Amino acid sequence: MRLRKNIRKRFLKINNRSSKRKKGGLGRLFLFVAGSARKGREAVAENQ
């Protein structure tokens, strides 16, 4: 269990560093993907 916790801590540290560098790039990407998916669903609904 200790090993897993240590790995998780390291992973979180790396994540924090990269997210600070990208300034929420992943968050923006997620919002973009969610928005495009929503648009796609709306288009499908209109076509039916």
KOLVOFI-371052 format. One record per atom (N, C-alpha, C, O, CB): x, y, z; residue in three letters. Coordinates in steps of 0.001 Angstrom, whole numbers, padded with zeros to 6 digits, always signed. Glycine has a CB too. Layout:
<recs>
XYZAla
...
</recs>
This chain:
<recs>
+000832-001210+000000Met
+000000+000000+000000Met
+000864+001256+000000Met
+000557+002241-000671Met
-000940+000008+001218Met
+001945+001198+000765Arg
+002803+002386+000828Arg
+003328+002751-000555Arg
+003342+003918-000947Arg
+003977+002152+001792Arg
+003756+001731-001278Leu
+004316+001959-002612Leu
+003291+002667-003489Leu
+003617+003632-004180Leu
+004755+000623-003264Leu
+002052+002186-003457Arg
+001011+002797-004284Arg
+000790+004249-003904Arg
+000627+005107-004772Arg
-000294+002023-004157Arg
+000785+004525-002600Lys
+000580+005903-002146Lys
+001701+006799-002661Lys
+001460+007915-003120Lys
+000508+005967-000600Lys
+002944+006287-002578Asn
+004087+007070-003048Asn
+003975+007355-004538Asn
+004242+008471-004985Asn
+005399+006337-002752Asn
+003583+006354-005296Ile
+003436+006532-006746Ile
+002373+007589-007018Ile
+002539+008450-007883Ile
+003061+005186-007441Ile
+001276+007509-006263Arg
+000188+008470-006460Arg
+000669+009884-006153Arg
+000360+010828-006881Arg
-001026+008112-005572Arg
+001434+010021-005058Lys
+001960+011339-004689Lys
+002844+011883-005804Lys
+002719+013041-006203Lys
+002755+011262-003364Lys
+003735+011035-006300Arg
+004635+011462-007379Arg
+003836+011875-008597Arg
+004113+012903-009214Arg
+005620+010340-007749Arg
+002840+011067-008940Phe
+002013+011348-010113Phe
+001301+012688-009948Phe
+001235+013479-010889Phe
+000985+010218-010338Phe
+000768+012940-008749Leu
+000060+014198-008487Leu
+001021+015374-008595Leu
+000676+016423-009141Leu
-000603+014174-007092Leu
+002235+015189-008065Lys
+003234+016263-008151Lys
+003520+016588-009611Lys
+003537+017755-010000Lys
+004544+015861-007421Lys
+003743+015559-010414Ile
+004031+015755-011838Ile
+002848+016444-012506Ile
+003025+017350-013320Ile
+004338+014401-012536Ile
+001639+016007-012154Asn
+000431+016587-012733Asn
+000330+018064-012405Asn
+000006+018880-013268Asn
-000810+015853-012232Asn
+000614+018410-011135Asn
+000524+019804-010718Asn
+001499+020666-011503Asn
+001156+021757-011960Asn
+000794+019934-009219Asn
+002722+020161-011655Arg
+003739+020920-012395Arg
+003292+021153-013832Arg
+003350+022277-014332Arg
+005093+020180-012373Arg
+002852+020099-014489Ser
+002491+020205-015904Ser
+001264+021094-016076Ser
+001179+021851-017042Ser
+002226+018809-016503Ser
+000305+021006-015139Ser
-000914+021807-015274Ser
-000590+023284-015091Ser
-001198+024140-015734Ser
-001984+021359-014248Ser
+000374+023587-014212Lys
+000768+024989-014026Lys
+001412+025517-015301Lys
+001178+026658-015699Lys
+001742+025138-012826Lys
+002228+024676-015937Arg
+002899+025086-017171Arg
+001880+025336-018274Arg
+001950+026341-018980Arg
+003914+024020-017617Arg
+000939+024419-018414Lys
-000048+024525-019490Lys
-001142+025536-019165Lys
-001906+025940-020042Lys
-000671+023165-019762Lys
-001212+025944-017891Lys
-002255+026883-017437Lys
-003644+026365-017789Lys
-004436+027045-018441Lys
-002041+028277-018064Lys
-003921+025130-017335Gly
-005257+024572-017545Gly
-005519+024169-018977Gly
-006660+024239-019433Gly
-006290+025555-017119Gly
-004497+023749-019697Gly
-004693+023336-021086Gly
-005626+022139-021186Gly
-006474+022066-022075Gly
-003356+023004-021733Gly
-005453+021197-020253Leu
-006307+020002-020264Leu
-007756+020387-020023Leu
-008659+019858-020671Leu
-005844+018985-019199Leu
-007980+021312-019089Gly
-009344+021759-018800Gly
-009991+022367-020031Gly
-011150+022096-020343Gly
-009347+022771-017655Gly
-009212+023204-020732Arg
-009726+023834-021960Arg
-010063+022768-022989Arg
-011108+022820-023638Arg
-008696+024836-022543Arg
-009159+021797-023130Leu
-009368+020718-024101Leu
-010648+019960-023774Leu
-011443+019653-024662Leu
-008161+019751-024117Leu
-010841+019658-022478Phe
-012042+018929-022059Phe
-013294+019726-022392Phe
-014266+019177-022911Phe
-011994+018623-020550Phe
-013269+021030-022090Leu
-014435+021881-022377Leu
-014710+021899-023874Leu
-015861+021840-024305Leu
-014209+023326-021855Leu
-013640+021980-024662Phe
-013794+022004-026121Phe
-014437+020711-026612Phe
-015361+020734-027424Phe
-012426+022214-026810Phe
-013935+019580-026107Val
-014471+018273-026515Val
-015929+018151-026095Val
-016766+017696-026875Val
-013638+017120-025902Val
-016237+018557-024858Ala
-017617+018476-024360Ala
-018527+019358-025212Ala
-019641+018961-025552Ala
-017693+018902-022866Ala
-018051+020554-025554Gly
-018842+021473-026373Gly
-019094+020911-027759Gly
-020213+020993-028267Gly
-018143+022819-026482Gly
-018071+020342-028378Ser
-018234+019792-029728Ser
-019169+018590-029701Ser
-019952+018388-030629Ser
-016865+019392-030323Ser
-019090+017781-028625Ala
-019976+016613-028497Ala
-021422+017083-028385Ala
-022325+016490-028975Ala
-019586+015746-027258Ala
-021635+018158-027618Arg
-022985+018697-027440Arg
-023528+019192-028780Arg
-024683+018944-029125Arg
-022987+019846-026394Arg
-022678+019892-029526Lys
-023091+020394-030850Lys
-023468+019228-031753Lys
-024460+019287-032480Lys
-021957+021237-031505Lys
-022667+018168-031699Gly
-022927+016985-032521Gly
-024276+016371-032186Gly
-025026+015979-033080Gly
-021820+015948-032331Gly
-024587+016288-030890Arg
-025870+015720-030463Arg
-027023+016582-030959Arg
-028039+016067-031426Arg
-025924+015588-028926Arg
-026860+017901-030854Glu
-027918+018815-031305Glu
-028158+018644-032802Glu
-029302+018635-033256Glu
-027548+020287-030984Glu
-027076+018510-033565Ala
-027193+018342-035014Ala
-027940+017048-035332Ala
-028795+017024-036217Ala
-025794+018338-035680Ala
-027620+015982-034617Val
-028286+014691-034840Val
-029773+014820-034523Val
-030613+014291-035251Val
-027639+013572-033969Val
-030097+015521-033441Ala
-031501+015693-033041Ala
-032260+016465-034118Ala
-033410+016150-034424Ala
-031601+016431-031675Ala
-031606+017485-034694Glu
-032258+018289-035742Glu
-032503+017445-036992Glu
-033538+017584-037644Glu
-031394+019528-036097Glu
-031558+016577-037324Asn
-031674+015751-038532Asn
-032807+014737-038431Asn
-033403+014372-039444Asn
-030364+015027-038796Asn
-033106+014281-037221Gln
-034130+013235-037070Gln
-035489+013781-037279Gln
-036471+013044-037190Gln
-034056+012590-035717Gln
</recs>
